[in-house]
Each structure stands twice: as structure tokens, then as C-alpha cells.
């Protein structure tokens, strides 16, 4: 089994954490996603990050939020999300994850369960109304939802947060023309999970969560097990990680550290 030091060196290489491994273009970014299978947008954990792998200076150095995004490659997030076969639920605790189709299949049972809970009203009346409307009308813009369901912006935002964080609904950015001039503003089109990813995977929710943990550890190459609990919208307990180690799906290269056996 590789040592912890060897795994850390491999993590630097595979997660493209040095400037000599910087992403060259959007095709390279998509290949990076398919290699790692999941990416965060910004670096916030040991999961691989799209923007970290650009190694480009910030748009506004020293500022938080959008100012910390790459100066010219900030568009890559939306452009990669728009590519065929890329699914982007906000299941990184309310933040977007880029998923390859293989990764989307792994989270499918979890997102479908969330969708069922929402449809049953367990996320609130407004959330249930949204998923019912999407089932009947198909993917719908936020502006159209406001009109169709007569929801106040604050109420719609709260319902969207529940739905998107749980994976029940996936948002895609859209550009909305403004007047007759070549101008636009940003909006979102919402789709139910079963509209964004149509290939149902037959697996239990517990098995899917185990698979997702293993997938995340593989993407990171090596990580401290305590960090895994902050990765996803679904709770991961220490005993689940211990079980994955005991069954050989994860290994321990050092106390508290886990990796996927090679």
C-alpha cells in the first residue's frame, strides 16, 4: 500500500495542484472532470476544484466571493456545466458539484429519494408545488415559476434552497434577453432530478451513500476522514467510514487518513 507521503504527492498530481499541471482549455477541464468524476467549483476542501486547477490570478485579488474567481476563466464554471453529460446539483452542502455521468448515477438514488420527499410535502408546501409544476411543465425558468405559482421571491428562494441542496432539483444558468438591445441578465432554469438525469440506478439509499463516500475519497486521492462529513448534503457518520475501511473499500495510510485501495 502506498505511504501517506506517496499518496499526498499523487494527490498533488491528479488534482492538478501545481501550476505546471494547470488546465489548458475547457476541453482539458472536461477531461479533468471525467478523470476525477466530481469537482467543486472553488477550492474549499480536499475534493478537486475546477478553479484551483486553472492556476489563474483572481479577478479581484484580496476580495471574497466572485472577486476570488479566476480573472478570465471564471466563465468555465457555467460553460462546463452546460456540456452534455455534466450534471451540477448543489449537493456539496448547498454548493455546486460538477458530476460526470458515472458520478451522477452514483448519487441518483439519493436525489430521487429527496425528490419523493419533496413531492410528499416533507420539504414544505411551496417545494411540493414546485416539483409538481416541473413534472407537468418540464424544466422551467425561475421567472416563469414566480408567475405560475404566484410565489414571492423570498418564498421561492427558500423553497429552491431546500430542493437544490437535497438534490431534488437542479438549476442551470440561462441568459435572458433584455429589451431589443443585445443585452442580457442571468436567470436559472430549474429541473427535477429525474429530468436532469434520466437513467435510474437501482440501489438502496445507504448503498448509494457508501458509493458516494468512496467516490469522493477517490477524487481527493487521500483525505482526513473527519473532512468527509462536510462534503455532501447527506450526513456521513464515522462508523460508516470505519465500516468501509473494515470491508476493504477504503484503506488507512495513516491515523485518521483514508484513501481508496490501489
C-alpha positions in Angstrom: 0.0 0.0 0.0 1.4 3.5 -0.8 2.5 5.6 2.1 0.7 8.7 3.2 3.5 10.8 1.7 3.3 9.0 -1.6 -0.5 9.5 -1.7 -0.1 13.2 -0.9 2.3 13.5 -3.9 -0.2 11.6 -6.1 -3.0 13.9 -4.9 -1.0 17.0 -6.0 -0.5 15.5 -9.4 -4.0 14.1 -10.0 -5.9 17.1 -8.5 -3.6 19.4 -10.6 -2.5 21.5 -7.7 0.7 22.8 -9.3 1.0 25.4 -12.0 2.7 23.1 -14.4 -0.5 21.0 -14.4 -2.8 23.9 -15.0 -5.9 23.3 -17.2 -5.2 24.4 -20.7 -8.7 24.9 -22.0 -12.3 23.9 -21.5 -11.8 20.5 -23.2 -9.0 19.9 -20.7 -11.3 20.9 -17.9 -13.9 18.4 -19.1 -11.2 15.7 -19.2 -10.3 16.6 -15.7 -13.9 16.1 -14.6 -14.1 12.7 -16.3 -10.8 11.6 -14.7 -11.8 12.7 -11.1 -15.5 12.2 -11.7 -16.5 15.0 -9.5 -15.2 18.6 -9.0 -16.1 21.5 -6.8 -16.2 25.0 -8.3 -13.9 26.8 -5.9 -11.3 25.2 -3.6 -13.0 24.6 -0.2 -11.9 21.1 0.8 -9.7 18.3 -0.4 -12.1 17.5 -3.2 -10.6 18.6 -6.5 -11.6 22.0 -7.7 -12.1 23.4 -11.2 -11.0 26.9 -10.4 -8.0 25.8 -8.3 -6.8 23.8 -11.3 -6.8 26.9 -13.6 -3.9 28.5 -11.5 -5.0 31.9 -12.8 -4.8 35.1 -10.8 -8.0 36.2 -9.1 -10.4 38.7 -10.8 -10.1 41.0 -7.8 -7.2 39.9 -5.6 -7.9 40.2 -1.9 -11.7 40.2 -2.3 -14.0 37.4 -1.4 -16.8 35.8 -3.4 -16.8 36.4 -7.2 -13.6 38.5 -6.8 -11.7 35.4 -5.9 -12.7 33.7 -9.1 -10.1 33.3 -12.0 -9.6 36.6 -13.9 -10.6 35.3 -17.3 -11.5 31.6 -16.7 -14.4 32.4 -14.4 -16.7 31.6 -17.3 -15.5 28.0 -17.3 -17.9 27.1 -14.5 -21.0 27.9 -16.5 -19.5 26.6 -19.7 -18.5 23.2 -18.2 -22.0 22.9 -16.6 -23.6 23.4 -20.0 -21.7 20.5 -21.6 -23.5 17.3 -22.4 -23.2 14.6 -19.8 -22.3 17.1 -17.0 -24.8 17.3 -14.1 -24.4 20.0 -11.5 -26.6 19.5 -8.4 -25.9 21.6 -5.3 -25.3 18.6 -3.1 -21.9 19.9 -1.8 -23.8 21.3 1.2 -25.7 23.8 -0.9 -22.8 24.4 -3.3 -22.5 23.1 -6.8 -20.7 19.8 -7.6 -19.8 19.0 -11.2 -20.6 15.3 -11.7 -19.7 13.1 -14.6 -22.5 10.7 -15.8 -20.8 8.0 -13.7 -20.9 10.1 -10.6 -24.5 11.2 -11.3 -25.5 7.6 -11.5 -24.0 7.0 -8.0 -26.0 9.9 -6.4 -29.2 9.1 -8.4 -30.9 7.0 -5.6 -30.2 9.8 -3.0 -31.5 12.6 -5.3 -34.6 10.5 -6.3 -35.4 9.9 -2.6 -35.1 13.7 -2.0 -37.5 14.3 -4.9 -40.0 11.9 -3.4 -39.8 13.6 0.0 -40.4 16.9 -1.7 -43.3 15.7 -3.7 -44.8 14.3 -0.5 -44.7 17.7 1.1 -41.9 16.9 3.6 -39.9 20.0 2.4 -42.9 22.3 2.6 -45.9 23.2 0.6 -44.0 25.5 -1.8 -41.4 22.9 -2.5 -44.1 20.4 -3.3 -45.8 22.8 -5.6 -42.5 23.5 -7.5 -41.8 19.8 -8.2 -45.4 19.2 -9.2 -45.2 22.1 -11.6 -41.9 20.9 -13.1 -43.4 17.4 -13.5 -46.2 18.8 -15.6 -44.5 21.6 -17.4 -40.9 20.3 -17.7 -37.8 22.4 -16.8 -39.0 26.0 -16.1 -37.3 29.3 -15.6 -37.4 31.0 -12.2 -39.3 33.9 -13.7 -42.0 31.6 -15.1 -42.3 29.8 -11.8 -42.9 33.0 -10.0 -45.8 33.7 -12.3 -47.2 30.2 -12.5 -47.2 29.6 -8.7 -47.6 33.2 -7.5 -44.7 32.9 -5.1 -42.9 35.8 -3.5 -39.2 35.9 -4.4 -38.2 35.3 -0.8 -40.5 32.3 -0.5 -39.3 30.9 -3.8 -35.7 31.3 -2.8 -36.3 29.4 0.5 -38.0 26.5 -1.3 -35.3 26.4 -4.0 -32.6 26.2 -1.4 -34.2 23.1 0.2 -34.8 21.4 -3.2 -31.4 22.2 -4.7 -29.3 21.3 -1.5 -31.1 18.0 -1.3 -30.5 17.2 -5.0 -34.3 17.0 -5.7 -34.0 19.9 -8.2 -31.0 21.0 -10.4 -30.6 24.6 -11.6 -29.0 25.6 -14.9 -28.0 29.2 -15.6 -29.7 30.9 -18.5 -29.3 34.2 -20.2 -32.4 36.3 -20.6 -32.6 39.0 -23.3 -33.4 42.5 -22.1 -35.4 44.6 -24.5 -34.4 44.8 -28.1 -30.7 45.7 -27.4 -28.1 42.9 -27.3 -28.1 42.8 -23.6 -29.0 40.1 -21.1 -29.4 39.3 -17.4 -28.7 36.0 -15.6 -31.5 33.7 -14.6 -31.9 30.0 -13.9 -33.9 27.1 -15.3 -35.0 24.6 -12.7 -35.4 20.9 -13.5 -36.3 17.9 -11.3 -33.5 15.5 -10.7 -35.3 12.9 -12.8 -35.4 15.4 -15.7 -31.7 16.4 -15.4 -30.6 12.7 -15.1 -33.0 10.2 -16.6 -31.1 6.9 -16.0 -32.5 5.4 -12.9 -30.0 3.4 -10.8 -31.4 0.6 -8.7 -29.6 0.8 -5.3 -30.6 1.5 -1.8 -30.0 4.9 -0.3 -27.5 3.6 2.2 -25.5 1.8 -0.6 -25.6 4.9 -2.7 -24.2 7.0 0.2 -21.4 4.5 0.7 -20.6 4.6 -3.0 -20.6 8.4 -2.9 -18.1 8.5 0.0 -15.8 6.1 -1.9 -16.2 8.2 -5.0 -15.3 11.4 -3.1 -12.2 9.8 -1.5 -11.1 8.5 -4.9 -11.5 12.0 -6.3 -9.4 13.6 -3.5 -6.9 10.7 -3.6 -6.3 11.0 0.2 -8.1 12.9 2.9 -8.7 13.1 6.6 -11.8 11.2 7.5 -13.2 14.0 9.6 -13.4 16.2 6.5 -15.7 13.7 4.7 -18.6 14.7 7.0 -18.6 18.2 5.4 -18.6 17.1 1.8 -22.2 16.2 1.0 -25.7 17.2 1.8 -26.4 13.8 3.3 -24.9 13.0 6.7 -21.9 10.7 6.9 -21.0 9.3 10.3 -17.7 8.0 11.5 -19.0 4.4 11.9 -19.9 4.4 8.2 -16.3 5.3 7.3 -15.0 2.6 9.7 -17.2 0.1 8.0 -15.9 1.0 4.6 -12.4 0.5 5.9 -13.3 -2.8 7.5 -14.8 -4.1 4.3 -11.8 -3.1 2.2 -13.4 -0.3 0.2 -11.3 2.3 1.9 -7.8 2.0 3.5 -5.9 3.9 6.2 -2.5 5.1 5.1 -2.1 6.9 8.4 -4.1 7.5 11.6 -7.4 9.3 10.7 -6.5 9.3 7.0 -8.3 7.4 4.3 -7.7 6.5 0.6 -9.1 4.1 -1.9 -7.0 0.9 -2.1 -4.9 0.7 -5.2 
